[in-house]
Amino acid sequence: MLLAAVLALTVSLSADEPETKLRVEVKTLKGRPVDRASVVLDFVEGRSVARFGKKIRTHWETRTNQDGVAKLPPIPQGKIRIQVIAKGYQTSGNVYDVNEEEKTIEIRLNPPQSQYSVHQ
């Protein structure tokens, strides 16, 4: 009986937490896809760290495919930080509010800045 009550509570908590299917598109400033870019996602707000002693995942890392797309598993809605790292481009990082059933985030990467020195 107690096990059934715990299972019912777990199922109701999972059902109450809305999730988002997230897709991240990484492109150059000219709109070309950037493949093999690292996409790092961390939760900022809106997600509990533990439920019934089980730690909940709050960090994902993946890479973009040849089309510059990174697909992530369904994630709970809330504020997330996405950081994109790609060879030959400036690192990009922003915080996004995710509160839809499906969301596509397009990130445009800048070319590297020219180096300069303060020493002469």
C-alpha positions in Angstrom: 0.0 0.0 0.0 2.8 2.4 0.9 4.7 1.5 -2.3 1.6 2.3 -4.4 1.2 5.7 -2.7 4.9 6.5 -3.4 4.6 5.4 -7.0 1.4 7.5 -7.5 3.1 10.5 -6.0 6.2 10.0 -8.2 4.0 9.8 -11.3 2.0 12.9 -10.4 5.2 14.9 -9.8 6.6 13.8 -13.1 3.3 14.7 -14.9 3.2 18.1 -13.3 6.6 19.1 -14.6 6.2 20.4 -18.1 9.0 19.5 -20.5 10.4 21.0 -23.7 11.9 19.3 -26.7 14.9 21.5 -27.4 16.8 21.9 -30.6 19.8 24.2 -30.9 20.9 25.4 -34.3 24.5 26.8 -34.6 25.4 28.9 -37.6 28.0 31.4 -38.8 27.1 35.1 -39.2 26.4 34.3 -42.9 24.0 31.5 -42.0 26.1 28.5 -42.7 25.8 25.5 -40.3 28.7 24.9 -37.9 29.3 21.2 -37.4 31.0 19.5 -34.4 30.4 22.5 -32.2 30.2 21.7 -28.5 26.9 22.6 -26.9 26.7 22.7 -23.1 23.4 23.2 -21.3 23.0 24.0 -17.6 19.9 24.8 -15.6 19.8 28.2 -13.9 16.3 28.2 -12.4 13.1 26.1 -12.4 14.4 22.6 -11.6 14.8 20.8 -8.3 18.1 19.1 -7.7 16.8 15.9 -6.0 13.5 14.0 -5.8 13.1 11.1 -3.4 16.8 10.8 -3.0 17.4 10.5 -6.7 19.6 13.2 -8.2 18.1 14.9 -11.3 20.3 15.7 -14.2 21.0 19.5 -14.6 23.8 19.4 -17.1 24.1 18.1 -20.7 26.9 18.2 -23.3 26.5 17.3 -26.9 27.8 18.2 -30.4 26.2 19.6 -33.5 25.7 17.4 -36.6 26.7 18.3 -40.2 23.6 20.6 -40.4 24.7 22.5 -37.3 21.9 21.0 -35.2 22.1 19.7 -31.6 19.1 17.8 -30.3 18.7 17.3 -26.6 16.3 14.9 -24.7 13.1 16.5 -23.3 14.1 18.8 -20.5 12.0 20.5 -17.8 11.0 24.1 -18.4 12.8 27.0 -16.8 15.8 29.1 -17.3 18.8 27.4 -19.0 22.3 28.6 -19.9 23.6 27.4 -23.3 27.3 27.7 -24.1 28.6 26.9 -27.6 32.3 26.3 -28.3 33.6 25.7 -31.8 37.1 25.8 -33.2 37.7 29.0 -35.2 34.8 30.9 -33.6 34.3 33.0 -30.5 32.6 31.1 -27.6 29.0 32.1 -27.2 26.9 31.8 -24.0 23.4 33.1 -23.1 20.6 32.4 -20.7 17.2 31.5 -22.2 13.7 31.0 -20.8 12.3 27.7 -22.0 8.5 27.5 -21.4 7.1 26.0 -24.6 6.5 22.3 -25.6 9.0 22.6 -28.4 11.7 25.3 -28.9 14.4 25.9 -31.4 17.2 28.3 -30.4 19.4 29.7 -33.2 22.9 30.8 -32.2 25.1 32.7 -34.6 28.9 32.5 -33.9 31.3 35.4 -34.5 34.7 34.8 -36.1 37.6 35.2 -33.7 38.8 38.7 -32.9 42.3 39.7 -34.1 44.8 39.5 -31.3 46.5 42.6 -29.9 49.1 43.2 -27.3 49.3 46.0 -24.7 53.1 45.5 -24.7 55.2 47.2 -27.4 
